[in-house]
C-alpha cells in the first residue's frame, strides 16, 4: 500500500491533512515526536521499525481531528479575511456602549 516509503514519509503523508501554514510551522516537530514514540535506540530494531511500521489509527484520527479544527477556525488559527464581525461594527458597538453608559450617569 505505501510501497517503499519509510515511517517518516508515512507520517508526513498523514500530516498532509493539515493546512499548509500549520505544516510549515509544526511538521518537523510533529514528525520528530511521532518517530521518537516508535524508535528504540537499537539500530537493528529501528531499521525494521522504519521499514515495517505505519502510523496507527489513533494517531491518524488525531491528526484528522486537528485538521478539522484548524480548517474550521478553532483556537490558534489565523483569522480569515472577511470572517467574524467587521472592525467598524466593533467600533460602533464600543461607541454605542460608551454613550449608553454616559447617559445612565445623568
C-alpha positions in Angstrom: 0.0 0.0 0.0 2.7 2.5 1.0 5.3 0.8 -1.3 8.8 1.6 -0.3 8.0 4.5 1.9 9.7 4.6 5.3 8.0 5.5 8.6 8.9 9.2 8.3 7.4 9.5 4.9 4.2 7.8 6.0 3.9 10.2 8.9 4.5 13.1 6.5 1.8 11.8 4.3 -0.7 11.8 7.2 0.4 15.3 8.1 -0.6 16.5 4.6 -4.2 16.5 6.0 -3.2 19.7 7.9 -3.3 23.2 6.4 0.0 24.3 4.7 0.6 27.2 7.1 0.4 24.8 10.1 2.6 22.2 8.5 5.2 24.9 7.7 5.4 25.7 11.4 5.0 22.3 13.1 5.7 19.5 10.7 9.3 18.8 11.8 8.4 18.8 15.4 5.4 16.5 14.9 7.4 14.0 12.8 10.2 14.0 15.4 7.6 13.3 18.1 6.0 10.5 16.1 9.3 8.9 15.4 10.5 9.3 18.9 7.5 7.3 20.1 8.5 4.4 17.9 12.3 4.2 17.8 14.1 2.3 20.5 17.7 3.2 20.0 18.7 -0.3 18.9 19.9 0.1 15.3 18.5 -3.3 14.1 15.1 -2.8 15.7 14.9 0.8 14.5 15.7 -0.2 10.9 12.9 -2.8 10.9 10.5 -0.4 12.5 11.2 2.4 9.9 10.5 -0.1 7.1 7.5 -2.0 8.6 5.7 0.3 10.9 2.8 2.6 10.0 1.0 5.4 11.7 -1.7 3.9 13.8 -5.4 4.7 13.5 -5.4 6.8 16.8 -2.6 9.0 15.5 -4.2 9.4 12.1 -7.6 10.2 13.7 -5.9 12.7 16.0 -4.3 14.5 13.0 -7.6 14.4 11.1 -9.4 16.0 14.1 -6.7 18.7 14.4 -7.0 19.4 10.7 -10.8 19.8 11.0 -10.4 22.2 13.9 -7.8 24.2 12.0 -9.9 24.3 8.8 -13.0 25.3 10.8 -11.2 28.1 12.6 -10.5 26.7 16.0 -8.4 28.3 18.7 -5.0 29.4 17.5 -5.9 29.6 13.8 -5.1 32.8 11.9 -8.1 34.9 11.2 -9.6 34.7 7.7 -10.3 37.8 5.7 -14.0 38.6 5.9 -14.7 36.3 8.9 -16.4 37.5 12.0 -17.5 41.0 12.8 -16.1 43.8 10.8 -13.9 46.3 12.7 -16.2 49.2 12.0 -19.1 47.3 13.7 -16.9 46.6 16.7 -16.0 50.2 17.0 -19.6 51.2 16.6 -20.6 48.8 19.3 -18.0 50.2 21.7 -19.1 53.8 20.9 -22.8 52.9 21.5 -21.9 51.2 24.7 -20.0 54.2 25.9 -22.8 56.6 25.1 -25.3 54.4 26.9 -23.0 54.3 29.9 -22.6 58.1 29.9 -26.3 58.7 29.6 -27.0 56.4 32.6 -24.9 58.7 34.8 -27.1 61.8 34.1 
